[in-house]
Amino acid sequence: MNIDTVSEFRKKRDEALLYIQSQTDLRPEYMLILGTGLGQLADEIDIIDEIPYDQIPHFPVSTVESHAGKLIFGTLGGKEVVAMQGRFHFYEGYSMQQIAFPVRVLKANGAMTLIVSNACGGMNPNYTRGDIMLIRDHINLLGDNPLIGPNDDELGPRFPDMSEPYTERLLDIAQTVAIEEGIHMHQGVYLAATGPMLETKSEYRYMRLIGGDVVGMSTVPEVISAVHMGMEVLGISVITDECFPDALEPVVMEDILEAAGIAEPKMTKVIIRVLEKL
């Protein structure tokens, strides 16, 4: 397991931060993470600067085909934002600390609010392919988390409280926006599993039994890191396939990307309007 000491982490963070600040003058308060098939939200950003991940010291590099792999600095909804067009997953072989690293760096650059999106499978029978869901809570079945190891007390407490990982104020704003825009948006629990394989029928039954409404392979590590540092968090899931054990059908990546394309305009509208209201 790759766990840095506090001094090693700070050195890597500061080197990454120094490079980013040499490439852009923006210090956005709002950070976006764009999930699988959801990178087109970047088209709505008035781009000022772009930085490929592979140019930033110590940054991981996206290996998933549908993830572009760059930081985008610009304005969206009247606010300065930095967007991760492409994220990192545990199944790619990265440690939890590596997955959390961009959030740590961009918080040091000024980000105070994290808006995170993901593609996921819907387990709640009331959800259908192409729907969107506001994340009210999550269940971590990844078997790991980015806070394991030495704690940097300057970042946050050793034992951060997770009673409200998704900020109630932001949830209320997002729900209001959805109502105003006539967008049908569920609210539910995101369950994170390791992947990269999709789950068996019995696993879906178990995950639904313990309270999961959707299942995905991301998001939770970034959210834990953000909460640890005192950031506000808003999460939106796009349901790209239906995971109903008694009617389960094989899923291919092309179908997932197609469903993401159907749902993305709704998610994009909600995020833009939330930023306008903040």
Secondary structure, DSSP 8 states (H G I E B T S, - for coil): -----HHHHHHHHHHHHHHHHHH-----SEEEEE-TT-GGGGGGSEEEEEEEGGGSTT-----STT---EEEEEEETTEEEEEEES---GGGT--HHHHHHHHHHHHHTT--EEEEEEEEEE-STT--TT-EEEEEEEEE-SS--TT-S---TTT--SS---S-SS-HHHHHHHHHHHHHHT--EEEEEEEE---SS---HHHHHHHHHTT-SEEESSSHHHHHHHHHTT-EEEEEEEEEEE--GGG-----HHHHHHHHHHHHHHHHHHHHHHHHH-
